Structure formats: C-alpha cells, structure tokens
Amino acid sequence: MLGLNALAAKIFGSSNDRIVKTYRKKVDEINALEPEIEKLSDEALKARTSEFRAELEAGKKLDDLIAPAFAVVREAARRAIGLRHFDVQLIGGMVLHKGQIAEMKTGEGKTLVATLAGYLNGLAGKGVHVVTVNDYLAQRDAEWMGKVYHFLGMTVGCITNDMDDEQRREQYACDITYGTNNEFGFDYLRDNMKYHLEEMVQRGHHYAIVDEVDSILIDEARTPLIISGALEDKSDLYVTIDKLIPQLGEGDFELDEKQKAVTLTEAGNERIEKMLKEAGLITSESLYDPENITFVHHVNQALRAHKLFQRDRDYIVKDNEVVIIDEFTGRMMAGRRFSEGLHQALEAKEGVAIQPENQTLASVTFQNYFRLYDKLAGMTGTAMTEAEEFMDIYKLEVVDIPTNVEVRRIDEDDEVYRTTNEKNNAIIDKIIECQKRGQPVLVGTTSIEKSEILAGLLVQKNIKHNVLNARFHEQEAEIIAQAGSPGAVTIATNMAGRGTDIQLGGNPDMRIKNELEGLEEGPERDAAIEKIKAETEVAKQQVIDAGGLYVIGTERHESRRIDNQLRGRSGRQGDPGRSSFYLSLEDDLMRIFGSDRMDSMLRKLGLEEGEAIVHPWINKALEKAQQKVEARNFDARKQILKFDDVMNDQRKVIFEQRIE
C-alpha cells in the first residue's frame, strides 16, 4: 500500500506540493507588480497604506489586496532594512494570511515573512499580535521589522515584562504588537480581573502570528498561566519537613523517572511517621489520619523536591531565589513558580527565603487563550512531526514551504558510547580537531550543569570558549554574534536552539556597535566600518572553506523537534555545515527508555573503552523512543485540555457578561 502512495505522490505530487502550487500563481502576480512599485517615491509607497485602507472601507476584502500589499511590503523591506522577500517567503506570507502554519526550515527568514501577513491584516485596524518565545526575540523583531512597518506608516508596539498598564494600553493600540506568549496571556487574565472597561489593556483578539508555534502551542501547552494571591505563611513547616528527607534510605522510596513520580514505600512511611512523632508534629497513630493530611502533602512535595528536581537542570538559585529553568528553551522563567507547595519545598531544600504559598485567582491554558483569536497562524522550522496535534486541537493545517536554496548541511549518524566520560572525551577531541582547521563549533547541552562540566574540560585543555546558559543570558546577543567566527567554540543549553541566527565569519553589525561606540559620524568612522566589513567577509570565506558551522549535540532531547532546532543553527541559506550527536548509555533518554540490555549487548560485541557504535539503525531506534515520549506528552496535553475546556466555557460566559 505504501508503495502505491509513494508512486501516486511521484506522479501527482503530494498534497503539500499541490497546496504550494496554488500559491505560485499569486507569486507571479506579485513579481509582475515589482517594476511598477520600484519606481514609486518613498512618500508614494507610504501613501499606498491609506489607499489600501480606503479600498477596504469601500467593500474590498483582504484577499483582493494580497498581490499589491505584498509587493508594497517587499519593496519597503528592501528600502528600509536592505532585505528583499524571496518567492518562497511570499508563499509563507500567504500561508500565514490564510490562518495556517508555515513550516520553513531554519534560516529561511521567518521573521521577515511575518511582515507580509502582519501588514495585510494590520490594514483592518483591529490590531495584529506577533507572538515570540522570549523577550530578547520580541524586542529584536519589533525593532528590526518595525522599520518596515514604520516606513509604510504603521505603528508598532512591543510588550515587555516591566511595563505598567498605561504603557501596555499604548502598545496594544498599535497596528502591530510584538510580545511573548506569557505577556499576552497574563494581560488577558489581568484584564478580566479589572473592575472598569477603561482599565483593560487589550482591545480584542483579531489575528495572531505565532513564531516558533510548536514551542508555544505544544511544548508550553502543559503549563497553564496562573495569577495567584498569597495564602498564610507556613515556611517553618517546610524547613522542618525538609530536614527529614535526607535521612531516608534507598529502600524508603520508589523513583519512576518515566512518569516523573516518586512515592514512599511501606518502610519509608513507617520511618517518616516515626520521625514526625519524635519531632512532636503528629500525635495520632498513622500519618494518614485525617488531621495529618497537611503533613502527607508536605512530605510528598519535599520528597519530589529532593529526588525528582535537580539544581542547575530544573531550576537555578539566583539572588536568594529559586528560579525555574524552561526545559525546552533553557531560559530562566522569572516570576513563574511551581504550584501546590513544590516551589516552597525547593526553597527549603536550597536554604533560601521561603515565599508564602499562593491560591489561584485566575488561570487559562495556552491552548484556550490562542483559540480566542478570530484568526490564528504560525511558523516554525519543525511542525510536521506534530501536524496531527495542530489539526486536532487548533484546526490548523501545516504547509511545508520549499527552501530558497538547497540545504547543504551534512547530518552524521549518532555516535553512541558506553559512558558519559567516554562521550565527553570524544566531544573534546572533535572540538580540538575543528578548531585546528578554523571551523566554528556550537555544542548543545540539555542543562546548565552539563554545559559547565564540558566548559570545565575545555578549561583543562586550555581551549578558549564561550558558555551560553541561563546564568549568562545578559551576554546572549554578543555570544551568538561571534559564535560563527573562525575557530570559535560555544557551549550552549537549549537557549541557542530557537531564533538564533549564527552568521558565518561573525556578525559585522555587532562589532561595529561595540568597537566604534563613541566614534563620531564622518570619514574616520566610515573607513572603520568598511574595514570591519572586509575583515568579516575574509573570516566568512575562511569558515566556509573549513566546512561551515559544526553543531554537536551532547544528548537526545525527549522531543525530535528540539534536536532538529539545534541542527538547524548550521547550514542556513545554503551555507555548508555539519551536525552530529554524541550519546552515551548513561544519558537520560537512553537510561529511562531501555538501555540495560543495550549495555550488556555492546559489551558482548566487544566494544572497547572510547569506542563508539555508529549505525543508521541506532538513529531509527532512538527516534522510535522519542516518538513514544512525544505520544505520551500529547496525551497529557489532551487530558489537561479536556479539564480546562469545562472551565473555559464558564470563563468565556462570565467574561462576556462582565464586559456587557
């Protein structure tokens, strides 16, 4: 049967090919308008916005304006920021306008694509929200793409964490508003707790373009947004219980890493009961008597804090506070707290100030927040693996957009070692080999702790490198800017996985900004700028000759998409590049999803220390394991959504009545 399907796709093209083909006709129309629009003066180009708006008021539909509006945006981008949309980017823009998901390979310029659909839908004057995964990207894109919108007479806003209501209202009143999913979601919840209409900051949910749509609508979907208020302080109890947990032995609890659960055994229960009685905390016979229910809860949370959660992997301690690390992006989630007393248990474990517990005042899941929009669209480099979920939950179709230039990156088969030490030594050897030939290396790790272990090994070998993790996020832009320089070595967590554009040879704009700060405009500055640009060009050619950026993954993530995002930092826009994953049987994914048999099998096969096994079958087996985890996570998200749907119906009715 599969053979027949493949044959049919070969003759008639896949359904995706047919969708893309229908958009090609519009591309020809837009290209035909280009010579005429190129002749317009800047003022005449800007005046087109008012003309389009007048046409809409006279009864024209947005679909009628696709060709002229896209042609105008393309020309404005060329004049304002020196970038001209490729034909495939025009297709991406149309997919976004239709309310679909555009899957575009990394490096294909998704940020620029959003300007097409953003401008067209912004003409309606109801506001367009462009949603990004972090503040750095929101501010970067609002500033960078804002030049295109301003050139055409549109207003651009950006929502950041530190704004008050008045500033937020101004940003939302703009034609185009950039911000993170958290900011948009929390503003919605806060608006619905306001007492007067004029206090609300958002003005409706007309159209949203979600950048890195899989990260926001899938990875983040298990985390609801919650606004909470403080409850009574029980910090002493957390500290008391925390001291008991380290006294438990191996046989006192069962740890299930697959389900991310930990429970006390019979022996553990008896030991905890005995300790609680000795401390004078409980007087009745059993820990499970009704009057002791609080202690059960506290013991369970303290157990989770000690046995399931690891410092520098799940959270970091910064300025006497426990800050959550997002497992998908590797960034700090300032202001977010674990619920049900878990955060307090972690604070007790780390000996920092314990904040009072909270009660939920308002909550919404990202799934239900984004389903409020009249029209929703998204873009990412990795959506096809989750196409079913996008259709199932959001009714969003995924369209795979062809690349502008053939991808030249070579993805090697995974190398599997028996132990972590062997794997780390092989990675260091590979880094030294790349550095000798002037090839830049980006090493992706899964946690802060692991990035620092590798950095320590590089220090021992006197290898110059940069570390990018949540501890050093202030230097993010600078580290990324020079990560493509000849021989540069960058160790990064998932922070470097999404939206980061590593330019081969280094980023001349960042060098100009840093090196020429304070140098007045004039011939001297112009000469210095030309010198930096020329040096960068030479460095770029050197890196291309060395093989482009080499991406090394040090572990497989639970989700294939995160691995693909990391690979996608290399080989952008037709540049050469390489990627390979170095794994060991001690890695989390391998350990949790069945490698006991594998270890004995590799020993029987006579695998020597420092030797790796490399075979396409291994890749297949790992992808199967990842698919299993993804399927399980999808079920978890569906379950959460089922519960939230009931609340959502009530929430919508109440909010609508309040607005009336």
FENUR-V485256 format. One record per backbone hydrogen bond with DSSP energy under -0.5 kcal/mol. NH is the residue of the N-H (numbers start at 0). CO is the residue of the C=O. Records with the same first field share a line. If there is no record, write none. Layout:
# FENUR-V485256
NH=CO + CO
This chain:
# FENUR-V485256
4=0
5=1
6=2
7=3
8=4
9=5
10=6
11=7
12=8
17=13
18=14
19=15
20=16
21=17
22=18
23=19
24=20
25=21
26=22
27=23
28=24
29=25
30=26
31=27
32=28 + 29
33=29 + 30
36=32
37=33
38=34
39=36
44=40
45=41
46=42
47=43 + 44
48=45
49=45
50=46
51=47
52=48
53=49
54=50
55=51
56=52
57=53
58=55
59=54
63=60
64=60 + 61
65=62
68=64
69=65
70=66
71=67
72=68
73=69
74=70
75=71
76=72
77=73
78=74
79=75
80=76
81=76 + 77
82=76
89=85
90=86
91=87
92=88
93=89
94=90
95=91
96=92
97=93
98=95
99=94
100=396
101=99 + 377
102=100 + 398
103=101 + 379
107=104
112=108
113=109
114=111
115=111 + 112
116=112
117=113
118=114
119=115
120=116
121=117
122=118 + 119
123=120
124=121
127=174
128=206
129=127 + 176
130=128 + 208
131=178
137=133
138=134
139=135
140=136
141=137
142=138
143=139
144=140
145=140 + 141
146=142 + 143
147=144
148=144
149=145
150=146
151=147 + 148
152=149
153=148
156=175
158=177
159=157
162=159
167=163
168=164
169=165
170=166
171=167
172=168
173=170
175=154
176=127
177=156
178=129
180=131
183=179
184=180
185=181
186=182
187=183
188=184
189=185
190=186
191=187
192=189
193=190
198=195
199=196
206=126
207=374
208=128
209=207 + 376
210=130 + 208
211=378
212=209 + 378
214=211
215=211
216=212
217=213
218=213
219=214
220=217
221=218
222=219
223=221
224=363
226=361
227=225
228=358
230=356
236=233
237=233
238=234
239=235
240=236
241=237
242=238
243=239 + 240
244=240
245=241
246=243
247=244
251=248
252=249
253=262
255=253 + 260
256=254
259=255
260=255
262=253
264=251
268=264
269=265
270=266
271=267
272=268
273=269
274=270
275=271
276=272
277=273
278=274
279=276
280=275
281=275
288=285
291=288
292=289
294=291
295=291
296=292
297=293
298=294
299=295
300=296
301=297
302=298
303=299
304=300
305=301
306=302
307=303
308=303
311=314
312=309
313=309
314=309
315=322
317=315 + 320
320=317
322=315 + 320
323=335
324=313
325=330
329=325
332=323
333=331
335=332
341=338
342=337
344=340
345=341
346=342
347=343
348=344
349=345
350=346 + 347
351=346
352=319
354=352
356=231
358=228
360=226
361=226
363=224
368=364
369=365
370=366
371=368
372=369
373=204
374=205
376=207
377=99
378=209
379=101
385=382
386=383
389=385
390=386
391=387
392=388
393=388 + 389
394=390
395=389
398=100 + 396
400=102 + 398
407=574
409=576
410=408
411=409 + 578
414=580
415=413 + 612
416=414 + 582
422=418
423=419
424=420
425=421
426=422
427=423
428=424
429=425
430=426
431=427
432=428
433=429
434=430
435=431
436=432
437=434
438=433
439=437
440=487
441=549
442=440 + 489
443=441 + 551
444=442 + 491
447=311
448=311
450=446
451=447
452=448
453=449
454=450
455=451
456=452
457=453
458=454
459=455
460=456
461=458
462=457
463=461
465=488
467=490
468=466
471=468
472=469
474=471
475=472
478=474
479=475
480=476
481=477
482=479
484=481
486=437
487=484
489=440
490=465
491=442 + 489
492=467
495=492
496=493
500=498
501=499
502=500
504=483
505=502
506=480
507=505
510=506
511=507
512=508
513=509
514=510
515=511
516=513
518=515
519=517
525=521
526=522
527=523
528=524
529=525
530=526
531=527
532=528
533=529
534=530
535=531
536=532
537=533
538=534
539=535
540=536
541=537
542=538
543=539
544=540
545=541
546=542 + 543
547=542
548=575
549=439
550=548 + 577
551=441 + 549
552=550 + 579
553=443
561=558
562=558
563=559
564=560
565=561
566=562
567=563
568=565
569=566
570=575
573=570
574=571
576=407
577=548
578=409
579=550
581=552
582=414 + 580
584=416
586=583
590=586
591=587
592=588
593=590
598=594
599=595
600=596
601=597
602=598
603=599
604=600
605=602
606=601
607=605
610=607
612=415
613=611
617=614
618=614
619=615
620=616
621=617
622=618
623=619
624=620
625=621
626=622
627=623
628=624
629=625
630=626
631=627
632=628
633=629
634=630
635=631
636=632
637=633
638=634
639=635
640=636
641=637
642=638
643=639
644=640
645=641
646=642
647=643
648=644
649=645
650=646
651=647
652=648
653=649
654=650
655=651
656=652
657=653
658=654
659=655
